[in-house]
Amino acid sequence: MPVFRLSDEIVFPPPELSEEDGLLAVGGDLSSDRLLAAYSMGIFPWYSDDSPILWWSPDPRLVLMPDDLKVSRSLKQTIRKGIYSVTFDADFEGVMRNCASAPRKDEAGTWITEDMIEAYCRLHEEGHAHSVEVWNCNELAGGLYGVSLGRAFFGESMFSLKSDASKVALVAFVSRLKENGYLFLDCQVKTGHLESMGAREIARKEFLKLLKKALSLPV
């Protein structure tokens, strides 16, 4: 399949036309309207400073259903000890910047560029993007952020500066999603860390069907 080049018009090709690796389109911008249009079709941006904006829709897709969350015994003990406190939407930009700068195994640099930070902070101000913060001694120890549409949440990135901090964030956030009737947390692509906590891969066709249902439900 060819990789599509986007124009100024906010239109995306069908996700089913993605390359084998999930790459669908190149170009466009990070305006709120374009980002929301992309997420509503199961598409997300992922690129680096030295490349144009790249849009992806991988097959299969990693998702975490709220009822499938797995919490290990040691993590339950950490939560019970009260080492960390958790907030929601208290420092969205701080979470993004820590996700951008936190070291990751076998990864150099970051795909969370300044343009991405500006765009998602704008989505946050508009009420479409949200964060979870995990604090230790009044300092950010971990967190995650993403985009909410209908009853679907698209997780973008998470970070941990102290043991289990990102896991604590995930547990707290999935609990919040479950309370509010969300159908799934989109984890995008396979990682062992998220699989160990209950995420699983589903076919893109199944993901898009689930997304359509989530978007039809009242928020």
PyMOL commands that set and color helices and strands:
alter all, ss='L'
color gray80, all
select helices_A, chain A and resi 15-17+32-40+66-68+73-81+92-101+114-125+165-179+192-195+204-216
alter helices_A, ss='H'
color red, helices_A
select strands_A, chain A and resi 4-6+23-27+44-45+54-56+61-64+85-88+129-136+139-149+152-160+184-188+200-202
alter strands_A, ss='S'
color yellow, strands_A
deselect
rebuild
show_as cartoon
